[in-house]
Amino acid sequence: MKLGTWNVEYAAVEAKNRLRLQRLVQADADLWVLTETHDRLDLAPLGYTAVSTPASRRGGGRWVTLWSRLPIVEVVPTADVDRTTAAIIEAPVGPVLIYGTVLPWHSDSGPGGTAKNWSEHQRVIPEQGAEWLRLLAAHQGVHLVVAGDLNTTVGCSTYYGTKLGRQLLGDALDRAGLVCVTRDENRPVDLVARPFIDHVCVSREIGESGKVVDAWEGVVDGVRLSDHSGVVIEVPEVEPGAA
C-alpha cells in the first residue's frame, strides 16, 4: 500500500495542475493527503474518491483533501474542521484511519491574530496528539496514519521548525504508537535536497517496515508547482506475522 502527501501551494492554476497531476500519476499512491489544495486539482477521473475540509479558500481552495482509490468505509469527524479531516479506509493491511492535517507554520498568528512565531505550532501539536488517541480509542483495531503538512523537520535539527516543536511532535507520535516514515534519515538525498516538512506517520506495527519509495522537489522540469517537496511511502500489504 502506497501513501503520499504533498502541499500543492493552492493548486488554482490549470496549466500547473496538469503538471501536478502528471507527477501524482507517476507516483501512483493508493492514498493521497494533499494540502493547500483546490478542487481544480481533481483526482476523481483517475479513480479516487475525496474527503475534504470545507471549501473556503480562493474559491474552491481547501486546507486538506484525502484522495483514496481504496474503499472509504466512514468519514470521521475531527475537532478542527478547517485544517484536519479523517476517514477510515478499507486497505489490504486492514482498516486504516487516515488523518490529514496542516499544522501551523512559524508565522501563523492564530485565531486572534496575535500569536508569536511558532507559538501556534507548539499549541496545536498536543491538541491534535490528544485527538489521535481519542480516535484510536473510538475505533478499535484500526491502523492510524497521520499525514500532511506538519511544518517541521523530523529526525534532524536543520531547515525548519524548533527544538520544542519537534519534541512535542515526537512525544505525540510516540503516545499514539506512530512511526514517522518520512523522517530525515529516510529521505532519498538524490531526489530531494532539503529535509521533508510534509510527512507520513504510520502505526508502528506496519510503519516500522515502511519505506520512502518516491519523492520530488516542488520545481518539476523547471516549473514551480509548490514550495514543498512531495513524498510517497510504501508499507507492507500483509500484516507482520500473517500467513
N, C-alpha and C positions, 0 to 999 in steps of 0.2 A: 504494500500500500504506500502510495506516494502522497506527501502533503507539502504544500508550498505556501509561501507568503511573499507579498510584495506591496510596498507603498507606491502607488502609481501616480502620485502627485496630481490629483484631481481628475485626470483622465477625461477631460472635456473636449479635446480636440480630435476630430475624426481621423485625420491623417496619422496622427501619432497612435491612436487606438488600434489602427490596422497593424502597425508595427508591434504594439504591445501584445495583441492577440497572436501574432506570429510567434512571439517569444514564449507565450504561455502554451501554445500548442506544442512547440518544440519541447518544453519541459514536461508535458504530459502527466500532470499530477491528478490524482483522484479527488483530492480536496484542496481548495484554494481559500486562503484568507487574504483578500485584497483590502487594503486600507487607503484612506483618502481617495476613494474611487468614485465612479459615476455610472449612472445607468447606461450611458452610451458605450461603456466597455462591457459588452453583453456576451456572456459565455453560453447562454441558453441554446443558440444554434449548434453548439458543439456537444450538446447532450448533458449540460449541467443544470442543476436547479439552485436557485438563490434563496438565502435567508439574510436579510439586511437590517441595518439600523435605519431609522427614518430618513427619508429624502428631505434634507433641509439645507443643503449647502450647494450653492452655484446651480440652482435649477435642476436638480436630479443628482447632486453630489451626495455621497454617503461616507460616513466615517469608516464603516466596515461592511463588506459583503462576503458571506460564506458562499462558495460555489461548490457543489458536490455532484459528482456523477454516480455516487453510490446512493442507495435509497435513504431518504430523510424520514426518520421514524417520528420525531417530535421536535417542535420548536420550543426551546426552553427560555422562559423569561429571565432577564438579568436586571440588576439594580440600576445600572447606568444605561438606559435605553439608547442614548445618543452615541456613545462610544464603545459599547460592547453588544455582542449578540451571541447566541449559543443554540446548538441543535444536537440531537442525538442521531447518529448515522449508523446504518447497518453496514458493517465492514467485515472483511474476511477474518479479522482478529476478534470479532465480537462487537458489541455495541460500543461506539466511540462518542463521547460527549465533547464536541469541539466548541471552544470558547474563543471568539475573535475579539481583539481589543486594540485600542490605541491608547497607550499610556501618555500622560502629559509630558511635553518636551521642556527644555530648560527654561524658556521664557514664557511658558504658559502662566497667565496671570490669574487663572481660576475663575470660579463663578462670580466673585465680587470684583474681579479686575485689579486686585491689589497684591496678589501673591508674589513673593520674591522668587528669583531664579531657582529652579529645582525644587521649591517647596511643594508644589502641587504633585510633582512626580513622587516625592517621598511620602506625601499624604495618601495618595491613591493606591500605591502598591499594597500596603497592608489591607486596605478595604477590599481590593479585588482578591487578594490571597484568602481572606476570610470567606468570600463568596465561593471560591473554588472548593473550599472544604464543605460549605453548605450544599453545594450542588452534588458533590460526591456522596454526602450522607443521604441526600434525597433520591439518588439514582444509583442504587447499589449494583455493583457488577460491571460498571462501565469503565472503559479506559478513558482517561481525561487527556485532552490536547488543549493547550493554551498557545495561541499563535497570533501574530500580528506585529504591529509597530510598537516595540517595548521601549524605544527611545533610550537605549543604553547598550553598551557592550557587555558581554558576558564572557568571563574567563580571561579577561585582560583589563588593564587599567588605563589603556590609551584611547584616544579618539573622542569618545562621547560618554557622558554620564558622570556620576560622582561615586566616591567610595561608599557613602551611606546608601545611596540608591541601589548599588549592586549588592550590598549586604542585605538590604530589605528584600530585594527580589530573590536572592539566593535562599533566604530563610523561608519566604513564601513558597517557593518551588519545593524545597525540602519537606515542608509540612504537608504539602499536597501530594507528595510522592512523585514529583515530576523531574525529568531529566531534560536539560536544555541541549538538544542535539546540535544546535547551531552555535554553540559556544566557540570561542575563537580558535582553539586548538583543532577544531574540525573544519575550519574554513579552507577551501581549496585556493591557496595563495596564487596559483597560476591563473585563476579565473577572476578573483575579487581581491583588490589591493588593500581595502580597509576592513576592519572588523565589522561583522554584521551588527545592526541595531534592530533589524526585523528578525524575529526568532520563531522557532517551532519547538515547543516543550511538550514532552510526551510522558505518560505514565511509565514509571521505572521498569515495570515488568516487560514492556516491549521497547521502551525508549533506549535502554542500555545497549540494544542491538541495532539501533537506528544509525543511519549514516547520511551525510550530505551527498547527494548524487548529482546536483546541478546548482549552478549559481552564475550570476551575471551582473555586470555593472549597470548603473542607471543610464549610461550613454551606450547605445547599441548601434553599431555601424555608423558612428559619428553623429547620431541623432539623440538628443537628450529626451529620454522617456520618463525619467524620475531622478530625484536627488537621493534615492536609496537604491541599493543593490537588491536583487531578488534571490531567493533560495528555495530549493526543494530537498526534502529528506525522504528517505525510504525506511520503513520499519517492516519486520518480518510479517508475512501474512498468516503464519501459523504460530499460535502462542507457544512460548517456551515450554517444553515438556509434553506437548501434544503429539499424538501419533501422526 
